[in-house]
Amino acid sequence: PDLASSHYGNNVLQYLDQNDAQFVDNKFNPQNCPQARPIETLWSILKNMVYDEGWEAKTINQLRTQPLVNKIWNQTEILGPKCTKLLDDHR
């Protein structure tokens, strides 16, 4: 998880433990180090794709109806190569 306090809440940590999920404890999770959290790069790529050309959502319903959001949601092959490269770059 990133450093959001909600990602380290008791319920979340209990769930991670019960499901044998591997994660970095927040005391070992460096701040302002995107190289340590490649998911942040993925979120940035998604944000740039969705909000390209100045498109803006003011409500969750507007975001849900944005054609590219639906395309990304329904067709993971759009992100497949980028995710693979992102993970390869961080090995």
C-alpha positions as CSV (number, residue, x, y, z in Angstrom):
1,P,0.0,0.0,0.0
2,D,1.0,3.6,-0.3
3,L,1.2,5.8,2.7
4,A,-2.5,6.7,3.0
5,S,-3.5,6.1,6.6
6,S,-6.6,4.2,5.5
7,H,-4.4,1.6,3.9
8,Y,-2.9,0.8,7.2
9,G,-6.1,0.7,9.3
10,N,-6.7,-2.2,11.6
11,N,-9.3,-3.7,9.3
12,V,-7.0,-3.5,6.3
13,L,-4.1,-5.0,8.2
14,Q,-6.2,-7.8,9.6
15,Y,-7.5,-8.6,6.1
16,L,-4.0,-8.6,4.6
17,D,-2.9,-11.0,7.4
18,Q,-5.8,-13.3,7.0
19,N,-5.2,-13.5,3.2
20,D,-1.4,-14.0,3.5
21,A,-0.9,-10.8,1.5
22,Q,2.7,-9.5,1.3
23,F,3.0,-5.8,2.0
24,V,5.6,-3.3,3.2
25,D,5.0,-2.0,6.7
26,N,4.5,1.8,6.7
27,K,7.6,2.3,8.8
28,F,9.7,0.8,6.0
29,N,7.7,2.5,3.2
30,P,9.6,5.6,2.0
31,Q,7.8,8.8,1.4
32,N,8.0,10.6,-2.0
33,C,9.6,7.6,-3.6
34,P,7.5,6.6,-6.6
35,Q,10.1,4.0,-7.7
36,A,9.2,2.1,-4.6
37,R,5.5,2.1,-5.6
38,P,5.1,1.4,-9.3
39,I,1.3,1.4,-8.9
40,E,1.6,5.2,-8.6
41,T,3.0,5.4,-12.1
42,L,0.1,3.2,-13.3
43,W,-2.4,5.6,-11.7
44,S,-0.7,8.5,-13.4
45,I,-0.9,6.8,-16.8
46,L,-4.6,6.1,-16.2
47,K,-5.3,9.7,-15.1
48,N,-3.5,11.1,-18.2
49,M,-5.5,8.8,-20.5
50,V,-8.8,9.7,-18.9
51,Y,-8.3,13.4,-18.6
52,D,-6.5,13.9,-21.9
53,E,-7.4,17.1,-23.8
54,G,-8.8,18.8,-20.8
55,W,-11.8,16.5,-20.2
56,E,-13.0,16.9,-16.6
57,A,-15.5,15.0,-14.4
58,K,-17.4,16.9,-11.8
59,T,-19.3,13.9,-10.5
60,I,-18.7,10.1,-10.1
61,N,-21.5,9.5,-12.7
62,Q,-19.7,11.7,-15.2
63,L,-16.5,9.7,-14.7
64,R,-18.4,6.4,-15.1
65,T,-19.9,7.5,-18.4
66,Q,-16.6,8.8,-19.8
67,P,-16.1,6.5,-22.9
68,L,-12.4,5.9,-22.2
69,V,-13.1,4.9,-18.6
70,N,-15.5,2.3,-19.8
71,K,-13.0,1.2,-22.5
72,I,-10.2,0.9,-19.9
73,W,-12.5,-0.9,-17.5
74,N,-13.7,-3.4,-20.1
75,Q,-10.6,-4.0,-22.1
76,T,-7.5,-4.6,-20.0
77,E,-5.4,-5.1,-23.0
78,I,-5.1,-1.4,-23.2
79,L,-3.0,-1.4,-20.0
80,G,-1.4,-4.8,-20.4
81,P,1.8,-3.8,-22.2
82,K,2.1,-0.6,-20.0
83,C,1.7,-2.7,-16.8
84,T,4.2,-5.3,-18.0
85,K,6.8,-2.6,-18.9
86,L,6.1,-0.8,-15.6
87,L,6.8,-4.0,-13.6
88,D,9.8,-4.9,-15.7
89,D,11.3,-1.4,-15.1
90,H,11.0,-1.9,-11.4
91,R,12.6,-5.3,-11.1
